[in-house]
Amino acid sequence: MLQDILILLVGLVIGLVVGFFAARHFMQKYLKQNPPINEEMIKTLMMQMGRKPNQKQINQMMKSMSKYQ
C-alpha cells in the first residue's frame, strides 16, 4: 500500500519535471521562430500601410502591444 503511493508520487514528480522542461523547450522554439514585435516591425508595418510614423506613434503602439502580452 505505502509502496504504491510512493510510486505514484515519484511518477507524478517526474511527470511534472519532464512536462516543465518540454513546455520550456517548445516555448523557446516558438519565440525563436516568431519573435515578439519590436519598434522596427511596427515602423515597417505602418510604412507598408502608407503612413510615415513618428517616434510618438511608435511608442504608443509599443505601449498598447505590451498590454496584450
N, CA, C and O atoms as a GROMACS GRO file, in nm:
protein
  276
    1MET      N    1   0.083  -0.120   0.000
    1MET     CA    2   0.000   0.000   0.000
    1MET      C    3   0.087   0.125   0.000
    1MET      O    4   0.069   0.212  -0.085
    2LEU      N    5   0.180   0.135   0.095
    2LEU     CA    6   0.269   0.251   0.105
    2LEU      C    7   0.359   0.260  -0.018
    2LEU      O    8   0.389   0.369  -0.067
    3GLN      N    9   0.401   0.145  -0.068
    3GLN     CA   10   0.486   0.141  -0.187
    3GLN      C   11   0.411   0.193  -0.309
    3GLN      O   12   0.469   0.262  -0.392
    4ASP      N   13   0.283   0.162  -0.321
    4ASP     CA   14   0.203   0.209  -0.434
    4ASP      C   15   0.189   0.362  -0.431
    4ASP      O   16   0.198   0.427  -0.536
    5ILE      N   17   0.167   0.417  -0.314
    5ILE     CA   18   0.154   0.562  -0.301
    5ILE      C   19   0.287   0.630  -0.334
    5ILE      O   20   0.289   0.733  -0.401
    6LEU      N   21   0.397   0.571  -0.287
    6LEU     CA   22   0.529   0.627  -0.314
    6LEU      C   23   0.559   0.625  -0.463
    6LEU      O   24   0.612   0.723  -0.517
    7ILE      N   25   0.528   0.516  -0.531
    7ILE     CA   26   0.549   0.506  -0.675
    7ILE      C   27   0.464   0.610  -0.748
    7ILE      O   28   0.511   0.673  -0.844
    8LEU      N   29   0.342   0.628  -0.705
    8LEU     CA   30   0.253   0.728  -0.766
    8LEU      C   31   0.310   0.869  -0.750
    8LEU      O   32   0.310   0.946  -0.845
    9LEU      N   33   0.357   0.902  -0.631
    9LEU     CA   34   0.413   1.035  -0.607
    9LEU      C   35   0.541   1.058  -0.687
    9LEU      O   36   0.560   1.166  -0.743
   10VAL      N   37   0.627   0.957  -0.692
   10VAL     CA   38   0.751   0.971  -0.770
   10VAL      C   39   0.718   0.989  -0.918
   10VAL      O   40   0.780   1.070  -0.987
   11GLY      N   41   0.623   0.913  -0.967
   11GLY     CA   42   0.582   0.926  -1.107
   11GLY      C   43   0.523   1.063  -1.135
   11GLY      O   44   0.548   1.120  -1.241
   12LEU      N   45   0.446   1.116  -1.043
   12LEU     CA   46   0.388   1.249  -1.059
   12LEU      C   47   0.495   1.357  -1.062
   12LEU      O   48   0.490   1.448  -1.145
   13VAL      N   49   0.592   1.347  -0.973
   13VAL     CA   50   0.701   1.445  -0.970
   13VAL      C   51   0.783   1.438  -1.098
   13VAL      O   52   0.817   1.541  -1.156
   14ILE      N   53   0.815   1.318  -1.142
   14ILE     CA   54   0.891   1.302  -1.267
   14ILE      C   55   0.812   1.358  -1.384
   14ILE      O   56   0.869   1.425  -1.471
   15GLY      N   57   0.682   1.333  -1.389
   15GLY     CA   58   0.598   1.386  -1.496
   15GLY      C   59   0.593   1.538  -1.496
   15GLY      O   60   0.595   1.601  -1.602
   16LEU      N   61   0.586   1.597  -1.378
   16LEU     CA   62   0.586   1.744  -1.369
   16LEU      C   63   0.718   1.803  -1.417
   16LEU      O   64   0.718   1.903  -1.488
   17VAL      N   65   0.828   1.742  -1.378
   17VAL     CA   66   0.960   1.794  -1.419
   17VAL      C   67   0.977   1.780  -1.570
   17VAL      O   68   1.020   1.875  -1.636
   18VAL      N   69   0.943   1.665  -1.625
   18VAL     CA   70   0.955   1.644  -1.770
   18VAL      C   71   0.861   1.739  -1.845
   18VAL      O   72   0.899   1.796  -1.947
   19GLY      N   73   0.741   1.755  -1.796
   19GLY     CA   74   0.645   1.846  -1.858
   19GLY      C   75   0.693   1.990  -1.856
   19GLY      O   76   0.676   2.062  -1.954
   20PHE      N   77   0.752   2.033  -1.746
   20PHE     CA   78   0.804   2.169  -1.737
   20PHE      C   79   0.913   2.193  -1.841
   20PHE      O   80   0.909   2.293  -1.913
   21PHE      N   81   1.010   2.102  -1.850
   21PHE     CA   82   1.119   2.121  -1.945
   21PHE      C   83   1.072   2.109  -2.090
   21PHE      O   84   1.124   2.178  -2.177
   22ALA      N   85   0.976   2.023  -2.116
   22ALA     CA   86   0.921   2.012  -2.252
   22ALA      C   87   0.848   2.141  -2.290
   22ALA      O   88   0.866   2.191  -2.401
   23ALA      N   89   0.767   2.194  -2.200
   23ALA     CA   90   0.696   2.320  -2.229
   23ALA      C   91   0.795   2.434  -2.248
   23ALA      O   92   0.776   2.519  -2.335
   24ARG      N   93   0.899   2.436  -2.167
   24ARG     CA   94   1.001   2.541  -2.180
   24ARG      C   95   1.072   2.532  -2.314
   24ARG      O   96   1.096   2.634  -2.379
   25HIS      N   97   1.105   2.410  -2.357
   25HIS     CA   98   1.171   2.391  -2.486
   25HIS      C   99   1.081   2.437  -2.601
   25HIS      O  100   1.127   2.508  -2.690
   26PHE      N  101   0.954   2.397  -2.599
   26PHE     CA  102   0.863   2.435  -2.707
   26PHE      C  103   0.838   2.586  -2.708
   26PHE      O  104   0.824   2.645  -2.815
   27MET      N  105   0.833   2.649  -2.592
   27MET     CA  106   0.812   2.793  -2.586
   27MET      C  107   0.933   2.868  -2.641
   27MET      O  108   0.917   2.966  -2.713
   28GLN      N  109   1.054   2.823  -2.607
   28GLN     CA  110   1.174   2.886  -2.661
   28GLN      C  111   1.180   2.869  -2.812
   28GLN      O  112   1.219   2.962  -2.884
   29LYS      N  113   1.142   2.752  -2.861
   29LYS     CA  114   1.142   2.727  -3.005
   29LYS      C  115   1.040   2.818  -3.074
   29LYS      O  116   1.068   2.874  -3.180
   30TYR      N  117   0.923   2.833  -3.014
   30TYR     CA  118   0.820   2.919  -3.071
   30TYR      C  119   0.866   3.065  -3.077
   30TYR      O  120   0.847   3.133  -3.178
   31LEU      N  121   0.927   3.113  -2.968
   31LEU     CA  122   0.972   3.252  -2.965
   31LEU      C  123   1.088   3.276  -3.062
   31LEU      O  124   1.105   3.386  -3.113
   32LYS      N  125   1.167   3.172  -3.088
   32LYS     CA  126   1.275   3.186  -3.185
   32LYS      C  127   1.219   3.197  -3.326
   32LYS      O  128   1.269   3.275  -3.407
   33GLN      N  129   1.115   3.120  -3.357
   33GLN     CA  130   1.052   3.124  -3.489
   33GLN      C  131   0.964   3.246  -3.507
   33GLN      O  132   0.957   3.301  -3.617
   34ASN      N  133   0.897   3.291  -3.401
   34ASN     CA  134   0.806   3.405  -3.406
   34ASN      C  135   0.845   3.505  -3.298
   34ASN      O  136   0.786   3.508  -3.190
   35PRO      N  137   0.946   3.588  -3.326
   35PRO     CA  138   0.992   3.680  -3.222
   35PRO      C  139   0.885   3.783  -3.188
   35PRO      O  140   0.801   3.816  -3.272
   36PRO      N  141   0.887   3.833  -3.065
   36PRO     CA  142   0.791   3.936  -3.026
   36PRO      C  143   0.809   4.061  -3.111
   36PRO      O  144   0.916   4.086  -3.165
   37ILE      N  145   0.704   4.137  -3.122
   37ILE     CA  146   0.707   4.256  -3.208
   37ILE      C  147   0.798   4.362  -3.145
   37ILE      O  148   0.800   4.379  -3.023
   38ASN      N  149   0.871   4.432  -3.229
   38ASN     CA  150   0.959   4.538  -3.181
   38ASN      C  151   0.930   4.667  -3.259
   38ASN      O  152   0.844   4.669  -3.347
   39GLU      N  153   1.002   4.772  -3.227
   39GLU     CA  154   0.976   4.902  -3.289
   39GLU      C  155   0.999   4.900  -3.439
   39GLU      O  156   0.925   4.963  -3.515
   40GLU      N  157   1.100   4.827  -3.482
   40GLU     CA  158   1.130   4.822  -3.626
   40GLU      C  159   1.017   4.754  -3.703
   40GLU      O  160   0.984   4.797  -3.814
   41MET      N  161   0.956   4.650  -3.645
   41MET     CA  162   0.843   4.583  -3.711
   41MET      C  163   0.724   4.676  -3.722
   41MET      O  164   0.656   4.679  -3.824
   42ILE      N  165   0.697   4.753  -3.616
   42ILE     CA  166   0.585   4.847  -3.619
   42ILE      C  167   0.608   4.954  -3.725
   42ILE      O  168   0.518   4.990  -3.799
   43LYS      N  169   0.731   5.004  -3.730
   43LYS     CA  170   0.765   5.107  -3.829
   43LYS      C  171   0.746   5.054  -3.971
   43LYS      O  172   0.691   5.123  -4.056
   44THR      N  173   0.793   4.933  -3.996
   44THR     CA  174   0.779   4.872  -4.128
   44THR      C  175   0.632   4.849  -4.163
   44THR      O  176   0.590   4.875  -4.276
   45LEU      N  177   0.555   4.801  -4.067
   45LEU     CA  178   0.413   4.777  -4.089
   45LEU      C  179   0.340   4.905  -4.124
   45LEU      O  180   0.259   4.908  -4.217
   46MET      N  181   0.366   5.012  -4.050
   46MET     CA  182   0.299   5.139  -4.077
   46MET      C  183   0.340   5.197  -4.212
   46MET      O  184   0.259   5.258  -4.281
   47MET      N  185   0.466   5.180  -4.248
   47MET     CA  186   0.512   5.230  -4.378
   47MET      C  187   0.448   5.150  -4.492
   47MET      O  188   0.422   5.206  -4.599
   48GLN      N  189   0.424   5.021  -4.472
   48GLN     CA  190   0.356   4.940  -4.574
   48GLN      C  191   0.212   4.983  -4.592
   48GLN      O  192   0.154   4.968  -4.700
   49MET      N  193   0.153   5.036  -4.483
   49MET     CA  194   0.015   5.084  -4.492
   49MET      C  195   0.009   5.225  -4.549
   49MET      O  196  -0.100   5.281  -4.561
   50GLY      N  197   0.123   5.283  -4.583
   50GLY     CA  198   0.125   5.414  -4.644
   50GLY      C  199   0.135   5.528  -4.545
   50GLY      O  200   0.104   5.642  -4.580
   51ARG      N  201   0.178   5.502  -4.424
   51ARG     CA  202   0.192   5.607  -4.323
   51ARG      C  203   0.338   5.623  -4.287
   51ARG      O  204   0.413   5.526  -4.281
   52LYS      N  205   0.378   5.744  -4.264
   52LYS     CA  206   0.514   5.772  -4.217
   52LYS      C  207   0.506   5.795  -4.067
   52LYS      O  208   0.469   5.904  -4.023
   53PRO      N  209   0.540   5.693  -3.986
   53PRO     CA  210   0.522   5.706  -3.841
   53PRO      C  211   0.631   5.792  -3.777
   53PRO      O  212   0.746   5.791  -3.820
   54ASN      N  213   0.593   5.865  -3.673
   54ASN     CA  214   0.693   5.934  -3.594
   54ASN      C  215   0.716   5.853  -3.466
   54ASN      O  216   0.647   5.754  -3.442
   55GLN      N  217   0.813   5.895  -3.387
   55GLN     CA  218   0.851   5.816  -3.270
   55GLN      C  219   0.739   5.809  -3.167
   55GLN      O  220   0.725   5.709  -3.097
   56LYS      N  221   0.659   5.914  -3.157
   56LYS     CA  222   0.548   5.915  -3.062
   56LYS      C  223   0.446   5.807  -3.098
   56LYS      O  224   0.397   5.736  -3.010
   57GLN      N  225   0.414   5.793  -3.226
   57GLN     CA  226   0.319   5.690  -3.270
   57GLN      C  227   0.374   5.551  -3.244
   57GLN      O  228   0.301   5.461  -3.203
   58ILE      N  229   0.502   5.533  -3.269
   58ILE     CA  230   0.564   5.402  -3.246
   58ILE      C  231   0.560   5.368  -3.098
   58ILE      O  232   0.531   5.254  -3.060
   59ASN      N  233   0.590   5.466  -3.013
   59ASN     CA  234   0.586   5.442  -2.868
   59ASN      C  235   0.445   5.408  -2.822
   59ASN      O  236   0.427   5.321  -2.736
   60GLN      N  237   0.344   5.475  -2.877
   60GLN     CA  238   0.205   5.445  -2.842
   60GLN      C  239   0.169   5.302  -2.882
   60GLN      O  240   0.103   5.231  -2.805
   61MET      N  241   0.211   5.261  -3.000
   61MET     CA  242   0.183   5.125  -3.046
   61MET      C  243   0.254   5.022  -2.957
   61MET      O  244   0.194   4.920  -2.923
   62MET      N  245   0.379   5.048  -2.920
   62MET     CA  246   0.452   4.956  -2.834
   62MET      C  247   0.384   4.944  -2.698
   62MET      O  248   0.375   4.835  -2.641
   63LYS      N  249   0.336   5.057  -2.646
   63LYS     CA  250   0.268   5.056  -2.516
   63LYS      C  251   0.138   4.977  -2.524
   63LYS      O  252   0.106   4.900  -2.433
   64SER      N  253   0.064   4.996  -2.632
   64SER     CA  254  -0.063   4.923  -2.645
   64SER      C  255  -0.039   4.774  -2.670
   64SER      O  256  -0.118   4.691  -2.626
   65MET      N  257   0.068   4.739  -2.740
   65MET     CA  258   0.101   4.598  -2.764
   65MET      C  259   0.146   4.530  -2.635
   65MET      O  260   0.118   4.412  -2.615
   66SER      N  261   0.216   4.602  -2.549
   66SER     CA  262   0.265   4.541  -2.426
   66SER      C  263   0.152   4.510  -2.330
   66SER      O  264   0.168   4.424  -2.242
   67LYS      N  265   0.038   4.577  -2.343
   67LYS     CA  266  -0.077   4.547  -2.258
   67LYS      C  267  -0.132   4.408  -2.286
   67LYS      O  268  -0.186   4.344  -2.196
   68TYR      N  269  -0.121   4.361  -2.411
   68TYR     CA  270  -0.178   4.234  -2.451
   68TYR      C  271  -0.081   4.117  -2.440
   68TYR      O  272  -0.118   4.004  -2.471
   69GLN      N  273   0.041   4.142  -2.397
   69GLN     CA  274   0.137   4.032  -2.385
   69GLN      C  275   0.148   3.983  -2.244
   69GLN      O  276   0.224   3.891  -2.216
   0.00000   0.00000   0.00000
